[in-house]
Amino acid sequence: MITSADILKALSTVEDPDLKRDLVTLNMIKDVKVEPKKVSFTVVLTTPACPLKEKIRQDCEDAVEKVTGPDVDIYILMTSSVTTLRDNAPLLPGVKNIIAIASGKGGVGKSTVTSNLAVALAQTGAKVGLIDADIYGPSIPVMFNCEHEQPMVKQVNGKNIIIPIEQYNVKLISIGFLAPPDSAVVWRGPMASSALKQFFSDADWGELDYLLIDLPPGTSDIHLTMVQTVPVTGAVIVTTPQKVALADANKGMAMFKQPQINVPILGVVENMAYFTPEELPDNKYYIFGKDGGKNLSEKHNVPFLGQIPLVQSIRESGDSGLPAAMKEGPTAEAFKDLAKTLARQIAIRNAQKPTLVTDVK
Ligand SMILES: Nc1ncnc2c1ncn2[C@@H]1O[C@H](COP(=O)(O)OP(=O)(O)OP(=O)(O)O)[C@@H](O)[C@H]1O
């Protein structure tokens, strides 16, 4: 007679190819049921759009069939729960992963990449939040077509709590909401830092799989405030391929490695990697140089997350407030692939620490 223990033993031979450990050790197998002529169980993947889903399912079926033989039906339910390392976070207890999006230079497309990553992650079924902390040019409200909106405030135990605006299934708060769009507010370091702290402590984020933070370009007080206020899962570096941008991206990466910051780098995104005319997508013109971001990631031995081409429609989508990832075609696909690769790197990162938590309540 086959038991649940036999099934778990069989599944402990199946490895998650990314996380390099077996599914039972990773706590990914739930609800094992053994009935006459039927075995069922659930596999809880670590990202909603796991590219290895089909392979893992097949490996599970093969492993279990070796124990049961061919006459037993095997039912496998594939679900997902984004992992976290934060089992004891006093601020933002419902937020599983905080991801900083940074660049060395301004204008390399950091906000464009952040907004598209946010909607592409949300499209996979993940719960996503976005804080626009770019004091020099808070462009997220325009990119999400909500620049004239104001987040509501509610009172909880006598405290004012900001309710993030929700657009395209992303909850967002921007430092731009604190000043009228046409005003020339000069954010002093302490003012900006206290605004960011408020976005963490006095906002109703609820449960999120990923909270993205669009940082100002370069290095600033904001970066320090962020790491001193919340545990950051990792940073994504956005760069364009030319030498002057790479030199600054290099500095940005060095900053995250400093002992007082110490945030792991999840990878590099190469934006404006090549120019492509919309009507001739196979024509690629490397106007800013080729593979600069890729080479940078190799130099620092961090993952390369992907290339985004320079395409007119990406700029138009940003200006019109409907991120390119929400449309169809190769440009949207590039952002969707980027989001999947990032989610995968976050899962890999989380699996490297022993205290993996699969659910936060
Ligand atoms: N891949 C791309 N193709 C076409 N246009 C792009 C692309 N990436 C960004 N842009 C455009 O370049 C401009 C600058 O982008 P964005 O505001 O995202 O940069 P940034 O790095 O966030 O700037 P900063 O942080 O200095 O405010 C925007 O008009 C945006 O639409």
PDBQT file of the ligand as one rigid body, heavy atoms in Angstrom, charges set to zero:
ROOT
HETATM    1  N1  LIG A 401      13.045  52.110 -24.616  1.00  0.00    +0.000 N 
HETATM    2  C1  LIG A 401      12.587  53.341 -24.867  1.00  0.00    +0.000 A 
HETATM    3  N2  LIG A 401      12.185  53.685 -26.126  1.00  0.00    +0.000 NA
HETATM    4  C2  LIG A 401      11.728  54.941 -26.375  1.00  0.00    +0.000 A 
HETATM    5  N3  LIG A 401      11.647  55.910 -25.487  1.00  0.00    +0.000 NA
HETATM    6  C3  LIG A 401      12.031  55.623 -24.222  1.00  0.00    +0.000 A 
HETATM    7  C4  LIG A 401      12.517  54.322 -23.831  1.00  0.00    +0.000 A 
HETATM    8  N4  LIG A 401      12.812  54.356 -22.513  1.00  0.00    +0.000 NA
HETATM    9  C5  LIG A 401      12.520  55.598 -22.091  1.00  0.00    +0.000 A 
HETATM   10  N5  LIG A 401      12.062  56.354 -23.088  1.00  0.00    +0.000 N 
HETATM   11  C6  LIG A 401      11.655  57.771 -23.032  1.00  0.00    +0.000 C 
HETATM   12  O1  LIG A 401      12.783  58.513 -22.543  1.00  0.00    +0.000 OA
HETATM   13  C7  LIG A 401      12.352  59.538 -21.660  1.00  0.00    +0.000 C 
HETATM   14  C8  LIG A 401      13.026  59.374 -20.314  1.00  0.00    +0.000 C 
HETATM   15  O2  LIG A 401      12.573  58.186 -19.720  1.00  0.00    +0.000 OA
HETATM   16  P1  LIG A 401      12.282  58.053 -18.154  1.00  0.00    +0.000 P 
HETATM   17  O3  LIG A 401      11.545  59.239 -17.632  1.00  0.00    +0.000 OA
HETATM   18  O4  LIG A 401      11.725  56.704 -17.936  1.00  0.00    +0.000 OA
HETATM   19  O5  LIG A 401      13.786  58.106 -17.621  1.00  0.00    +0.000 OA
HETATM   20  P2  LIG A 401      14.343  58.149 -16.124  1.00  0.00    +0.000 P 
HETATM   21  O6  LIG A 401      15.621  57.410 -16.146  1.00  0.00    +0.000 OA
HETATM   22  O7  LIG A 401      13.303  57.699 -15.178  1.00  0.00    +0.000 OA
HETATM   23  O8  LIG A 401      14.590  59.685 -15.926  1.00  0.00    +0.000 OA
HETATM   24  P3  LIG A 401      14.827  60.489 -14.548  1.00  0.00    +0.000 P 
HETATM   25  O9  LIG A 401      15.024  59.502 -13.446  1.00  0.00    +0.000 OA
HETATM   26  O10 LIG A 401      16.011  61.318 -14.851  1.00  0.00    +0.000 OA
HETATM   27  O11 LIG A 401      13.557  61.281 -14.349  1.00  0.00    +0.000 OA
HETATM   28  C9  LIG A 401      10.837  59.431 -21.590  1.00  0.00    +0.000 C 
HETATM   29  O12 LIG A 401      10.269  60.326 -22.504  1.00  0.00    +0.000 OA
HETATM   30  C10 LIG A 401      10.543  58.005 -22.030  1.00  0.00    +0.000 C 
HETATM   31  O13 LIG A 401       9.261  57.880 -22.650  1.00  0.00    +0.000 OA
ENDROOT
TORSDOF 0
